[in-house]
Amino acid sequence: MEDIRRLQAQFTAERDWNQFHQPRNLLLALVGEVGEVAELFQWKGEVAEGLPGWTPSQREALSHELSDVLIYLLELAEKCHVDLPQAALAKMELNAKKYPAGRVQGSAKKYTEYSTEDGEQGH
């Protein structure tokens, strides 16, 4: 991820685009790219893992759009001074506590819907 972050920072600097690549603008660009990913799935119904039936050009388009999402996400994290790899690891640890496997196995409920051991709602 660091290589991608560094290459994108260089790409942006070489074009004098830092003036445009501020957090709000990057967030809006990220949302737009997520929309482009969603558009690739639109009207397909449920899609199985591995995307059976997708053409090579559809897979390439998805690869490009997912890459745009990742690039904007990494640049946004940098501009917000968030160490994204470290934050993701911390969030995964928090999720493991919110959703203990023994309690949530096979359920799609939100963590606030599970009762805690002392009988209170989770938070």
N, C-alpha and C positions, 0 to 999 in steps of 0.2 A: 504494500500500500504506500510505503514511503516513496518508492520509485515513481509510482503514478502521481502522487502528490507533487513531487519535485519536478517531474516532466510537465505537469499542468501549470505549475507556477512559472516555469521557464517559458512555456508557450504563451501564457498570458502577458508576462513581462515583455517578451519580444514584440508583442503587438500593441503595447501600451494600453492594455485593457483593464489594468487594475482600477482605473478610475470608474469603470463600469461594474467590476466584479466585487461589489460590496455585499454584505450579508443579505439584505432584502432582495437585491437583484438576483443573487445566486439562489436564494430560496424559491423565487418565482420561476427561474429557469429550471430548477430541479422539479418543481411541481409540473411544469410543462412537459418535461421529459417523462415523468411517471405517467402523465396522460397519454403520451405517445406509446408507452409500453401497454397501457390499458387498451388503447385502440387496436393493437395487434391481436388482442384476445376477444375484442368485442364481437358479438354475434356467433362465437364458436361454441357456445355452451360449455359444459365442463370439459376441461382438457386434461388428459392423463399425463402422469409423469413421463418425461422423455419426449413429449410432444409428438406422438405418433400421428402420421398423416400430414405433418407440416412439411412444406417444400423446403429445399435448400435456401431459396431466396427469403422465405418467411423466417427461417432460423437465423439467417444472416441479419435480417432487419431487427429481430429481437436482440441479437448479440450487440448490434450497434446501439440500440436504445438503452439496454441495460448498462452498457458501458458509459453512455452519457449520464445516466442516473448516478453511477458510481463516481464519475469524475466530478460532477457538480457537488455531490455529497461530501467528497473529500475536500474540495476547495472551500465549501461552506464551513466545514469543521475547522479548517485552518484559519479562516477569517474570523471565526468566533473563538479562536484559541482553545479548541477542544481537541484533546489527544484522542482521536476517534478509536484507534485500536484498544487503548486502555479503557476508554469509556464503554466500549462494547463488551469487554471482558467483565468489567464491574457490573454492567447491566445483566449479563448472563448469570452471574452469581446471584444477583438480586432476584431474578426470575426463578432460579432454582429454589430460593427460599419462599417466594410467593406461591409457587406451584410445585409443592413436593410430590414426587412421582407416586408415592404410596397413597396420597390423598386424591389426586386429580386424574389418575390413570383412566384414559378413555373418555374423558369429559372435556367439553369445550367451554365450560363456564368461565366467567371472569373471576379473578382471584377474590374480588369483593363478595362473591356469592358463596364462598366456602366459609363454614364456621371455623373459628379458631378453636384451639383445644380448650380454652376457658369459656367457650360458649358465646363469645362476642362475634360479630361479623368481622371479616378480614378488612384491612384498610391499606 
